[in-house]
Amino acid sequence: MLSIDTECLTDWLLTVAQRSPEQLAYTFLAEGQAVTTSLTYAELAQRCDALAGFLLERGMAGRNVVLVFPPGPGFIVAFLGCLRAGAVAVPQPLPRANRENPAFDRVLQDTRTPLVLTCASQAGRLSRVLDGQVHFEVLEDILVDARPGGDFPKTSAGVLAFLQYTSGSTGEPKGVMVSNGNLVHNQLAIQESMGHRPGLTMVGWLPHFHDMGLVGNLLQPLAMGGHLVFMPPAAFAQAPGRWLEAISKYRADTSGGPNFAYELCVEKITEEQKKGLDLSHWSVAFVGAEPVHASTLERFTRAFAGCGFRPEAWFPCYGMAETTLLASGRHGLKTTSIGYQALRAHRFQPCADTETTARRAVSCGTPPAQGRIAILSLETEQAAAPGEIGEILISSGSVTRGYWQKPELSAARFQVSLEGDPAVYLRTGDLGAWHDQELYVLGRLKEMLILRGHNYYPGDIENSAAAAHPSLEPGAVAALGIAEETGERLVLLAEVKRTHLQDLDPAAVAQTLAAAVAEDPGLPVQEVVFLKPGNLARTTSGKVQHAACRDLYLENRLDPVYHWIRQETPPTVEEAPSETVTRQSLLEADADLRRQLLITALRQCVARLAGCSSASLDPDQELRSLGLDSMQLFEVKLLLDDLTGQEMDLDAFLDVRSLTELADRSLDEAKLAQPSEPFLGNLSGRMHRPAHFAPGPNDVEMPAEHTHMSYDFLGWLQEVVHKHGEVVRLKLGNQRLFVLSHPEDAAGVLIAKSDIWIRGRVWEPFQSAMGQHGIVTGEGPLWKEQRSLAQPEFSHASVMAHRPQIARVVSDNHRAWAERGEPFDLLQSCKRLTLEVILQRLFGHLADSAMVDGLFAVVRDIDQFWNVPSVFLYGNSEGALTQQQQWEERVQQLDRQLAPWLSQIRPEGLLARYSAPRDAAATFLLAGFDTTAAGLYWTMDQLLAHPEALARVQQEVRDPDWSERSPWLMASIHEAMRLYPPVWFMGREAIADTHLGGYVVPAGSFAVTSPYLIHRNPRVWPQPHQFRPERFIGTPVPARNYMPFGLGVRMCIGKHLALTELALAVGQLLRDYRLEVVESGDRRHPSDFTLAPRRALQIRLSRLEI
């Protein structure tokens, strides 16, 4: 567990990763039941280091990084990676894709963040929301391309760790500044207060952007070297029983949530569901984040006593973001009853429980060691007298530094002193009393409402309600949170304009107000009290006095025009209960009856939740007009998912307007069996496309295209894309191809749905040359094993260790080029150079030139044998048998040339690790030499065609201190590979029906992801056909927009070797030699796998006089 000397939480992560690397740290249940993802401590540490390295490379230490993730391990990696790099994490909830996000926009403005991190499944949504205003990166792309961790800065306790923006939305967002020291101190406080031991097991579902979800749920198990099993909040909300099932299954020591979570369990979990639950191992059931109600905890105890739940497990607690999280707590439930009149007089005066006006207050215990709690008198602004209720003050090492960019407010809230007391306190804004050496939290000094664990400002609710109907006086609505046994209910007091008093339809207006508040900020209104103008309590300046309004309401001293109360109305006798509609009855019904049955079931469910009869509910009525809150909408969605047998996308569900539309959309999707596709969302400017077959040349057009296709294949493809769009359907032989030219669709194939899209049949011809389970040709566990064997040898650190040998091979080749004294083919010379680099890397030597010559001739011949159409037509075209025989002859020639090399394998070398070294050698040679050569050729081609860029690179490399990381040199290499990516084609085969860009893709189809087309897409790259190296200087380029080495888990393993090789080859050439173009090349491209010119440059080389 953490020690008091630990200054950063990631120190403990690394310690556990070293001691127990295979120990589980996190297990994620995406649907609340089955395990979706698990992370060991070693895996977590590795990914955090990888992200930290990326952030440090981009200068993000000490800068704000906004984290936008759905629930899951991705957020944990992102948060801890920021801590590791010294960047300031800013967790945020997912913004809505199709609506305005004012709260999110204000946080972006307040933090002035240069970077937003997200995951692959949210990239489309975030692209639309950000609309190019803030740069964002995708975590999966970063991790795939990550270098091993290097030297990380020592993070001290005083360094800012993250900004916790307080719940709710206000015009002035407040980001609480939490330091590393605060975080560690509070983790120790939680451990001490709750009595946690090393190896703790926790179960949770709380949102990670909430202080309790982040600090108490995600990080406490890490601090204890324990294990967290967690699920999304939506999984809990849809079926609260999943939470207790997970506690039972994983024998959790600790779990908890706000008061409403326990109330939901009591209401929703049936006796049948309780069978099999074992809660006897649950020793800490924390409850906080909103007022704790004794009656809820007592009902829960009675309801689940038969499952082994023990009342001593209760841990009522109190805290807030400003104290990092925990400020006080206690084991067991302790209550004290106080008379209502005493509360109004701010006196904590216990009374008998039998008094009808008594309130049962729940003790929140004592602060952890070294923490102090004081009560500030509301009258004297000094320490309160014994028994006096006042504002709660807190002093401890967990109290944070204040609010981001708000020094005056921070000083007023965080630097409070009491006479004769040396401590410095935080003003919490909460009312409480210190009784019997324990803290009782009794309410709020200010007007903030706490509903279902979140803070809401009354003004946000009041503005939404007042704008909903013209009959209300502007600024004349009061939103009140009224405490009751099961939580707080939201009550609106609203003054009606005098001109509308006579013709007011109060029930209709109340429904309108409830609908508006349910829409924004997403809360259920239980009551609306309509008043005449001037009946709200106000200050002399006209401001609504919420405390006085609450007193008027509680004492029944209002004179309402109308009082609307939401009712729970059961189905009428003549209505069939919704349980009569089942999935089986839907399947057995014809289309019209199926639609009718589904609408009936949905009407009955919504009517029950909205407090009306289903007969009065119009299925075409807007759902938002019924005033359902998010929890009630989850119930509707759960019913729908159960009846249709598939889970509807949550955003799609929330965007549906009526029950009729909901039924139609869900039945259409069920009929199509459309899978979840996270990359179907629009990027900025993309139009949503209906699910049908993609456009493309038809069978009549294709023969006329063949001549152009065979001569300039990529030129032809560009014309097809320009004509038909970013997803184009082609047919070559009997093969269906979908050509992709947008990064969103490419990422859907290579990252998000890599389990559906496999290498497939297109690579079968190459298995005889490179082996069935090689890095290029293989799939599944054997492929992962082959890749893991090679990964260390091609890491950045390993490549740097072999840099002198690479530089020597490069220098020898350059000298040989110059000594010819006559023009030479630049492309073929580049291929010879890159082949020698790989041979040196694999075998440690180059033997004699005759062996290199023989191998070069064979691999060059093999490289030119296949083109893209011929692979898709393989075994399908005329002369297929002859083609296969010719191919096998070349493979046999390769074997003969490789034999003498394989006899000289070094015992400590890379190839000695493989059970089939011949296949590994062939793979590295065939997959590596021509692609790197193409990158080298195109870089020189573009520099020679652009004298200004050439001069800047020459100036850089002729500096005595130049390196292969020189900015203009590397920018020119990257820009050349953007225009001419060596691997222009990545083929994947679909093993199941799926979708691309909104189009249906049948199983067996091939996706042709084309970096060449993506890099030249004008909606992705401005002025895409121009050579502009400055694109790669200063501003990071999103990984999915630039993919010369591929994307996803199969990204080129030799990337670091290739970039180092290219930098040395270009840099040394331009430093030491003068280049003369003797004959220009032809940049049109044949259909080869590697992007090559139809005719290469002919150049002459001469050494510069030094």
N, C-alpha and C positions, 0 to 999 in steps of 0.2 A: 504494500500500500504506500501512498504518498508519505514522504517524511516532511518534517517542518522546514528542512533545508531546501526542498525542491522549489525552484523558481518558475518553472513552466511545466504545464501538464504533459507536454510531449517528452520531457525528460523521463517521465514514468512510463510512457508508452514504449520508448526505446529500451528501457530497463527490462520490462516484461517481455518484449520481443526477443531480447537476447537470452533471457533465462528460460522462457517457455514459448518458443517460436510457433509451435503448432497449437497452442491453446486458443480456443475460440474467444474472440472479442465481441463480435456482433452477429446475430442471426436475425434476418429480416423475413417477415411473413407478409408478403405484398397483399394477400387477400385476407390476412388475419388467421390463417390456419396452416397451409403447407409452407415449408421452407422455400424461399425464393433465392436468397443469397446468404452466404456465411463468409465472414472474414476472420482469419487468424490474426494474432498480434503481429506476426512477421509480415503477413500480406498487408496489413494496415500500415505498418511502419514503412514498408517499401513504397507504397503508393503515396503516402504523405511526403516522403523524401523526394519522390519524383515530381510531385506538384510543387514542393518548396523550391526545388532547383529551377523549375520553369519560372516561378514568380521572381526569384532572385535574379535570373538572367534578364528579366524585363524591368528590373529596378523597382519592384513593388514593395520592398521592405519599408515599413512605416507608412504605407499608403493604404487607403481604403479599398477593399475588394468586396463588392456586393455579391452575395451568394443566393442564387435563385434555383432551388432544387425541390423536387417532390420528396416525400418521405422516403428514406432508404439510405444505404451505405454511402452513396455518392456525396451526400451532404457532409457526413462524418469525415470522409477523406478531405473534402474541400476545406472544412473548418480547421481540422488539425494541420493540414498542409499550410494554411495561412499562419497559424501559430508558429509552426516550425521555421517559416521564412521570415517571421517578424512582420508580416503584413497584418492589417487590421481587418478582420472579418466583419461583414455586415449581413447577418442572416435576414432574409425577407421571404414572405409567403409568395406563392406563385401569383403573378398578375393574371387577370382575365384576358384572354386573347382577343375577344371581340367587343370589349367595352373599354371605356376610359378607366385609368388607374391613377387617380389624383394622389392617393397616399404614397404609392410606389414612386410616382414622378417627383414628389416632394422629397422623398428620401434620396433619390439620385441627385437632386439639386443640392440638398443639404450636405451630402458627403462629398460631392464633386469627384466621384469615383472615376478613374480612367478605365476601369475593367469590371465587367460582370462575369462571374463564372456560373455555368449551368451544366446540364447533362444532355446527352444526345436526344432524349425523348422530348425535351423542352426547347430545343434549338429553334424549331419553326415558330413556336409561340413567341419566344423572346425576340426573334428577329422582327416580327410584326410589331410587338410592343415598343421596342427600342427604336425601330425605324431608322437605324443608322446613327442615332444621337450619341450612343455610348458603345464602345467596342466590347464584344463579348467573346468568350472562349468556351469550348466544350471540353469537359473533364476527360471524357474517354479519348478524345483526340490527343490531349496532352499526355496522358498516361501511355498510350501506344508509342508515342514518339519520345518518351522520356529518357534522359540519360541517368546513369546511376548517381546516387547522392554524393555530393562532395563535401566541402567545408561549409558548414552552416554557422551563421552568427550566433553567439551566445545570447540567449534571450533572458533578460533580467526581470525581476519582479515588477519593476516600475514601468516596463514597456506596455503600451496599450495592446490588449489582446483582441477585443471586439467591441462593436457598438450594438447595444440592445435597444432597438427602438420600441418605445412603450406601445402597448396595445391600443386599438382604437385609431381614429383619424382626427387630426386637428390641423388647423391652418399652420401651426408651428410644430413640426415634428421634433421630438426630443430623443436624441440618441444618448443613452446612458453609456459612459466611458468605463469599460471594465478592463482593469489591468491584469497581467499575468499573476501578480501577487494577490489581487482580489479573488481570482478564480481558484488558485491553490488554497487560499485561506478558507474559502467557502466550502470547498470539497472536504477539507479537514473538519470543518464545523458540522457538515452533514454526517460524516463518518462518526464523529463523536456523539452527536445528538441521537442519531438513529441506532447507534451501537453496531455499525457494520463491521464485518470481518473480511480479511482477504479472501478472494475467490467468490465474492458475492455474485448471486444470480438475481437479475432483475427482469421484470416484464413491463413493457410500457407501450403507450400509443399517443402520448402527448405531442403536439406540434413542435418541431425543432426550432422554429423561430420565436417560440415563447420561452421565457426564462425558466419556468419549471421543466418544460420539455427538453431544453438544451442542457442546463446546468445540472438539474436533478435527475433527469432521465438518461440522457446520452452520455454524460461525462462522469457521473459518480461511479458506474461500474468500471470504467477505465481507470479511475483513480484508485480503485480497490483491486486492480488486477483481476477483475471479474468478467462476467458474461451478461450481455443484454440481449434479450429476445424482444423485438419490437415490431409493431404493425402500424399502418397509416391511421390517422384519426378517423378517416372515413370508414375503415374496416370496423372500428369499434362502434361508430355511430350507427352503421347499418345493422349491426348485430352485436350488442354489448356482451352477449355470452361468449364471444370469441376471446375477450380479455380474460375472463375467469378460466376459460378452457386452457389458455396458454399458461396462466399461473399454475394451474393444476398439472398440466403435462410436463412443464419444465421445472416444477418444484421450486418456484421463485421464492426467494427470501423477502424481497421488497417489491412493492408496486403501489401505485396510487394515482390520484388525480383530483380534480375539483369536486365539490359537493354534488354537483349535478350528475357526475358519472356514476356515483353509488345509487343515486335516485333512479337513474335509467335502468340499472341492473335490477333493482327491486321491481320496477314496473314491467320490464320487458322479458326477463328470463323466466321461463316456465318451469313447472315442477319436473317435467320430462327432461328439460335441458340440465337441471341440477343433478340428475342421476349421473354418477360417474365422476363428478367434481370432487377433488380432494384439495381443500384449502388449508389443511392443517400445517403445511410447511410455511405458510405466509405469516411472517413474524412482524413485518412493518407495513401497515396499510396507511400511507400518508394521505392527508386530505388538506388542501389549501387552495390558494389562488383566488378564492372567493369566500364569502362568509360561510362558516361551518355551522351546520344545523344539527343539533343533537338528535332530533327526531329522525333525520335521515339515517344517521349512523346506527341508531337503535333498531330501525326497521331492517336495515341491511344485516345487522347482527342476527336478528331473529330469522330472517329469510334464509341465511346461509349457515346457520349453526349446524344444521344437519350435514353440511358439506365439510365440517371441520374448522370453520372460521371461528377464531377466538377473539373476544372483545378486547383483550389486552394488546392485540396487534394494532389497534388504532393509534395513529400518530398525527393529531391535529397540529398544524404548523402555520407559521406566519412569515411572510417575507415579500420581497418585491425586486424588481430589476435593479433599483438603486442600492440594494444590499447584496448584489450579485444574485442571490436567491434567498437562502434560509436566514432568518433573523432569530427565530425562537421556535420551540416545539416541545412536545411531551409525549411519553408513552401512556396510552390509556385515555379514556374519555372521562373528563371531569367537568361538571357544569355547576353554575351558580345562578339562582333566579334573582332577578332585580325588578323592583317595581317600576312601572312605566313612568309614574310621576317623578320618581327619583332620577330616572334616566334623563327626563326633560330638564331637571335641575342640575345635571352633570354631577350627580352623586352616585357612587357605586354602593348601593345599600341593599344587601341581600335580604330576601323575603322568602316566605314559604312557597313551595311549588304550586300549592293549591290556589293561590291568588289568581283570579281571572285576568288581571292586568299585568301579570308577571311575564318577564322575558327570560328564557333560559340562555345564558351566555356560556360559551364553550371556552375553556382555558386553552391557550396556545403555549403554555409552559414557560420555559426560561431560556435565555440566550445561551449559546455555547460558551465555553471558557474564554475569558478575555473579552467577551462581548458585554455591553452594558445597555440597559433600557431605562429611559426616564420618561416621566409624564410631564408635559408642559401645560401649565394652567392657562385656560382660555382667557382668564381675567387679568392675571398679573404678568403673563409672558415669562414667568420663572417656574421653578420646580413646583409641581402641584402638591397640595397637602394630601395626607393619607385619605383614601376613600374618594378623592376627587377625580372625575373623568376629565381628561384633557387630550392634547395631541401627543401621539407616541413619538419619542425621539430614540434614535439608535446610534450607538458608537461601537465600531468594531473594525477589524482589518478587512472585512468584507464590504464595508461601505465604499462605494466607487468614487471616482474622481470628479464626477459632476456630469453636466450635459455638454455634448459636442457643440462647440462654437457658441456657447451661451454662458459667458463668464459671470454676468450679473445674476442670472437666475441660479447658477451653480453656487455662488457665494451665499445667496439668501437661503437656499435649501440645505446645503452640505456643510456649512461652517457656522453652526449655532452653538453658543456657549451659555452655560447657566452659572449664576453667581455662586462662587465657592466650589465649583466643580471643574477640574482641569480638563475634562474630556471635551472633545469636539463632536457634535451630534449632527445627525441627519434629521430634518423635519419630514415625517412621512406623509402628513396630510390625513392620517387616520386617527380616529378617536379610540381611546382605550383607557384601561385602568390597571393598576398594579395591586393585586389582592392576594393575600396569603403567599407572597413571594412568587406569584405567577402572573402572566400577562393575559388580559382579556381584551380582545379586539371587538369594539362595539359599533363601529360605523365609520363614516367618512366626514372629515371636517369640510372638505370641498364637495363639489356637486357630482363628481364622477360616479357613474353607475358600473357595477360589476355584475355582468350577466354571463352565466356559463363559463366562468373562469377568465373572461376578457374584460378589459376596461373600455368604457364608452363615455364620451363626453356628451352631456345632454344636448348641447348646441347642435351636434351633428344630427341627432334624432329629431330635434325640434325643427331644424331647417328643412329636413326631408318631409316631415309631416305638413308643415305650414305651406310648402310649395305644391302640395298634392291637390288642393281644392280651393277654388276662389271664394268660398264662403267663410274662410278663416281670416281673422285679423293677422296681418303680418307681424311677426315677432311676438305673438300672443299664444304660444304653446309651451307648456311645461312638461318635460319628461321626468317621471319619478320612478325610482326603483323601490318597490314596496316589499319588505322582507316578510316571508311567510315560512311555514315549516319546511317546505321542500326546496326553498331557494328564493330568488327574487322574481317578482312579476313586473312587467313594464306597464305603466299607466300613463296615459296622456290626458292632460287638462288643456282644453282648447276653447278660446273665446271666439264666438261667432259674430260676424259683422251684423250690425243692426239691420242692414238692408236685406239680409238673408234669413232673419229669424222667423218670418212668417211662412216662407216656402221651403224651409230646411227639411231635407229627407235625411234624418240623423243616421239611420242604419246604413244607408248607401254611402254617406260621407265617411262614417267610421270604417267601413270596409275599404274605402279608397285610401284613407290614412294608413290603415294596417298594411295594405298592399305596398304602399310607398316605403314604409319603414322596413318591411320584410325584404324589399329589393335593395335598399341602401339605408342603414348599414347592415341589413340582414338579420333583423330581430323580430320576435313575435310580440305583437301588442295584445295584451289581455283585456285592457279596459280603455275606453275613451269617455271622458266626462266633458260634455259640451256646456259652456258657460256663457252668460251674457257679457258684453264688453265691460271691462273694469273690475271683474271679479277675481282675477288672479292677484296674489300678493306681490307687490312690487316695492322697490326702493324709491326714494324721492326722485331719483334720476330716471325712473321708469324701467329699471332692470328687474326681471322676474326673480323673486326670492324663493328658491327651491325648498329650502328648509321650512319656511312658513307655509308654502303650498302643501308640503307633505303633512304638516300638522293639521291644516284645514281638512285635508282628505281623510286622515286617520280619525279625526274627531267628528267626522260627518258634519262639518260646518259649511260645506259648499251648498250652493243653491243651483243645482244643475238644470239646464234646459232639457237634457236627455242624457241618460247613462247607458252606454253600450258595453256589454260584457260578452266576451267570447264564450260560447257554449260548446260542450262536447255532446253532439247529438248522435245517438246510436241509429243504425238503419231502422227504418220503419218496418212494421210487421209484414207488409205486403212485398217488401223488397227481398230479393234472394240474397243471402249473405255472399260476400265475395269469395269465401272458401269453396263455393260450388264451381268456380271457374278454376280449372287446373291446366297445367301444361299439356296433359293428355287430351283434355277436352278441346283445347285450341288446335292441337295437331289433327284431331279427328274431324274438326269442322271444316266446311268449305271456306273460301276466302272471305265472303261477305259476313258469314256468321262468326268467323274467327275475329274479324275486326270488331263486330258488335259486342262479342263476349269480353274482349280485352278492354274496350271502352267502359263497359258496365263495371268490371272489376276495379278499374282505375277511378271511376266516379265514386264508387262506394268507399274506397280507401280515402280519397281526397275529402269527401263529405264528412267522414268521421273526424278527420284531422282539422278541418276548417270550421266545424261546429254548425253544419247545415245538413239538410236532407239531400240525398243523392238525386231525388226527383226534381229538386229545385236547382240543381247544378247543371249549367249549360256546358256540354263538352267542348264547345268552341270558345268558351270564356277564357280570357287570359289567366294563366295560373297565378301570375304575380298579383292579380287583383284579389285573390283569396287570402292573402296575408300569411301564407305558410312560411315558416322559417326554415333554415338549412337542415335542422334535425328532422323536421317533418317531411321535407322533400326527400331526404335520404330514405325514409320509410316508403315513399311512393316508388323510388328507384329500386329499392330492394324487392318490392312486390313485382315490379315490371321484369327485373332480371330473373326472378324465380319462374315467372310464367312463360317467358320466352326462351329460357334456358341459355341465355348468354348475357354477358355484362355490357351494358351500354356505356360508351365513353361519357365521363362525368360532365365535361364541357358541353358535349352535344346535348346531353340531357338538360342541363341548366339553360341552354339556349332555346329549347322548345317552348312555344308560347301557349299551346292548349293541349287538352287531353286527346283531342282528335289527331292533332299533329304528332303527338307522342306515340299514339297507337300506330299510326301509319308508318312513321319512321322506324319504329322498332320491328314491325312486321316485315318491312322492306329489307331491313338489315338481316333479320333472321332468315329470310328467303335466300338472300345472297350469300349467307354464311360469311360475311365480310369480317376478316380478322382485325384486331386492333392494330393500327398503323401509325406510330407516333410521328412519322415524317410526312403525313398527308396534309398537314397545315400549310398555310401559305407563307412564303417569305414575302418581304415587302414588294408589292407590285404583282405578285402571283395571283391569278384568279383561281378560285376553286373549280375543279372539274368534276363532272358527274362520273359515276362508275360505269364505264363502258370500254370497248376496245380502243386502244390508242390509234391515232391516225398514222398513215404512212403510205408509201407507193403501193399501188395495187398490182395484181399479177399482170395486168396489161402494160403498166408503166415500166416494170422492172426490166424486161429484156432490152428496151430502148436505152436503159441506163447502163447496161453492162460495159459498153466500150469506155465510157467516161470512168466508171467504177474501177475498172482494171488498171487504167493509166494513172489516175490521180484519186485514189480511194478516199483520202480525207477531204479533198476538195469536193468530191461528190457528196460525202456525208454532210459537209457544211451546208451544201445547197438543200439537201433533204431536210435538215433541221430547220433551216430558214423557212422552208415551205410548210412543214408540218408541225413544228413545235419542239418543246424540250424533251418530250417522250415520244419516240418514233418507233413504230412497229415495222419490221422488215421480215422478209422470208428468203432465206438462202437454202436451196434444196428443200428438205423437209423440216428445217429448223426455224422456229420462231425466235426472232431477236427483238429486243427492246433497247434502243440506243438512247442513253441518258446524257443530257448536257447541262444539268443543273445540280449544284452540290447537295441540295436537299434530297433529291432522289437518289443520288450516289450514296449519301450517308445512310439512307434507308436500307440499301442493299448491303453495304460493306460494314455497317456498324449495328444499326438497330435491329435488323432482321438477318444477321449473319447465320442464325441457325436454320433459316429457311433457304438462304442462298448459299450454295456450295460450289466448289470448283467445277465439279461435274464432268460431263463427257468431253467437253472441249479440250481437256488436258490429257485425255487417254492416249493420244498418239505419242506424247512425250514421256510416258512412263517407261517405255523400253529404253530411253536414253538416260533418264534421271531417276528411275526407280519408282515403285508404286507408292511408297510412303515418304517421299522426300519433302523438303521444305516447300518446293513449288507445286508438286503434283499430289501431295497427300491430303488426308482429311482426318479428323478425329484425334483420339489419344496418341496414336503413333506419330501423327504429324506434330502434335505438341511436344512430344518427347524429342523428336529430331530438332525442332526449333530451339528447345531449351538447351540442348547440347551445344548448339552453335552460338547462342546469344552472348555468352561472356567474351568469346573471341572477337565479336564484332561490336562490342560496346565502345563508347567514346574513349574510355580509359585505355582499353587494350589497343585501339587504333593509334592513340597518341604514343603508346610505348613502342610501336613499330614505325613511327613516323620517319626515323632516319633511313630505314630500308626503303620505304616508299619514295622518299626524296631522291635516293640514289638511283633507283630504277628510272624515275622520271628524268633525272639529269642525263643518264646514259642514253636514253632514247632521244632526247633533244639534241645531244651531240651527234648522234648517228644521223639524224635528219639533216643537220647543217653540213655534215661531211659529204653528203651526196652531191652537193653543188648543183643540183638540177631540180626542176619542179617535181613534186610528189603529191600523191593523193592523201589529203589531210585525214579523211575518214579512216582509210585503211591503216594509216600510221597510228592514229589514235587507238584503233582496235588492238594493234600489236602492243602498244604501251600498256593498255589496261589489262591485257592477258598476262603480261609479264608481272604486273603488280599482284595479280591473284595467285599466280604460280609461286611467287616469292612468299606470299602469305600462307599458302597451303603446304609448301614443301620446304621452305627455308632456303631455297637456292633456285638457280635457273639452269642448272646442268650445262649442257652445251647448246649452241645456237641451232644445231640441226634438230635436236629434240623439240625445241621451241617452234621451229619452222614447221615441222610435221604436224604438231598439235594445232598450230594456228591455222593451217590449211584446212584441217578437218572441221574445227569448230566454226570457222567462217562459212564453210560449205553448209553445215547443218543450220547455221543461223539464217541463211538465205533460202533454205528449202521450203519452209512454210510461209504462207501469208494468211491473213485472217479469213478470207472467204474459203480457202482450201481446207482449213481446219474444220469449219462448220459443214463443209461438203464431204469431209473425210468418210470413206466407206459408202458414200451415197452418190458419187459422181461417176461418170464414165472414166474408165481407166483406173478405178480405185485400187484394184489388185496390183497393177503395175506401180502405182504410187506407193503402196505399202512396201513392196519389194525394194524399191529405190531407197525408201527411208531406212529399212532394216540394214541395207548395205552400208549406209552412212554410219549407223550406230555401231556396226561391226568395225568399221575403220576407226571410230572413236575409241573403242576398246583396245585395238592394237596400239594406238598411239599413247593411250593412258598407261598401258602395262608397265613400261620401264619407269614411269614416274611413281606408280603405286608401289613398286618394289623398294622405293627409297623413302617411304613414310617414316617420319621421326616418331619414336615412342611417346614423346611429350607433346606431339603436335595435335592439331584439331582433328585430323582425319583418323587418328588412332582411337578416338573415342567412339567411332561408329562401327556397328556390326557389319555394315556394307559400305566400306570406304570408297569403293568405286562409284557408287551412286551419289554419295555426298560430293566427291570431287567433280563429277560431271555436272551436278546441279550448280555448284558455285561457279564453275567455269562458264557454262552455257547461259546461266541467268545473270551473270555479273559483268562479263567483259564487254559485251556489245552495248549494254545500256549505259554504262559509265562512259564508254567511248563516244556514244551519241551525245551525252551531256557535254563532253569536252569539245566535240566538233561544233555543236550549235553555239556554245559560248564563244568560241573563236570566230565563227561565221558572223555572229551578231556584232561583236566588238569591231571586227574588220569592216563591217558595213556602217558603223556609227563612230566616226573619228573622235567626236567629243568625248564619248564614253570611254573609248580606247585610251585617250590621253589621260583621263582622270585615273584609270586603273594603272597605267604605266607610271604615273607620278607616285601613286601609292606604293607599288611594289619595288620601285627603285630607291625608296627610302631605306637606309640601312636597318631600321627597326621594323620593317614590314613583317606581317605574319599572315598565315592562311585565314585569319579571321578579319582581315582588313575590310572595312565596310563596303567600299565601292567594288572591290573584287568579289565579295560574296553576293552583293546585290546584283551584280552583272550575271553571275552564275545562276542565281535564282530566277532572274527575269528571262534569261535564255531558256531555262527549263520550263518556265511558265508558257512561253510561246511555243517551245518545241519539247514537250515532255518525252523523255526517251521511251517510257512505257505509256503509250497513248490509249491502250485498250486493256481493260480488266474484265474478264468474262466470268459470270456466275450463273449457275443453273438453279431454277426454282424447283424445290422438291414438294411444294404444296401450292395450291391456289393462293394468290395474294394480290396486292395492288401496288401500283407505282404511280405516283403523282395523280391518284384518283382513278386510274385506269385498271381494268381487270387484267390480271396476268395469270394464265393457266399454268398449272404444274408442267414441268418439262421445258418451259421457255428459258431463253438465255437473256440476261441483262448485260449489255455492253456499256459499262461505265467508262466514259472517255474523258480523261484529264485534258486532252487536247481541246475538245469542244467546250468543256467547263471553263478552262482558262481563257477561252476566246468568247465567252458569253458576255455580251455588253451589259447585261443587267447584274453581272457579278463583278466584272472588271471594266471600269471606264476606259475608253479608247483601247480596246483589248488587243488590236493588231499592231500597236506601236511598241517599240523597245524603249522602256522607261525604267531603268534600274532603281530610280529613287522611290519606286513603290515599296521597296523592301528596306528602306532606311527610315528608322524612327518609329513608325507605326507598325505594331504587330499585325500580321496577316492571319485571318482565321484559317485553321488547319484544313477545314473541309473545302475552302475556296482554292487551295493550292495543294495539289496532291501528286507531284512528280514521282514520289516514292510509294504511292498508294495511300490507303486509308483503312483504319480498323486494325483488327488483330493480325492481319496478314500483310501489314506494311513491310516494305523491303527491309530485311534484316541487315543489309549492308549499307544502309544510309550513311552512317558516320564514316565508313571507309570511303564511300564514293565521294562525299563532300570534301574530305581531306585530300583525296587523290586529285579531284578537280581543282581545288584551290592551289595545290602545289604545282600541278601541271600548267595551269594558266599563269600563275604568278611567276614561276621560274622562267617560263617561255618569254613573257613580256619583259621581264627584268633583264634577260641576258641576250636576247636575239631581236633582229630586225626581220619582219615578215613582209613578203611581197606576194600579192595575189597575181598569179600568172594566168589563170583561167577561172572564170566565175562558175559557180555551181548552179544547179537547177533545184530549187527548193520544193518543187512538187513532190508528193510522197507516194511511193508505191504502197501496197497493202501489207507490208512486212509487220511482224510483231513489234520490232523496235523501230522507232521513228527515225528514218534515214532519208537523205535527199535522193532524188532520182539520179543526180550527178553531183559528185563532191567537188569542193574547191581544190584547185591545184595551186600549191604555194611553193615559194623558195625561201630558204632560211639562211641568214648569215649572222655571225656572232658580232655583238656590239663591241666597239673598242672601249675598254674600261679606263 
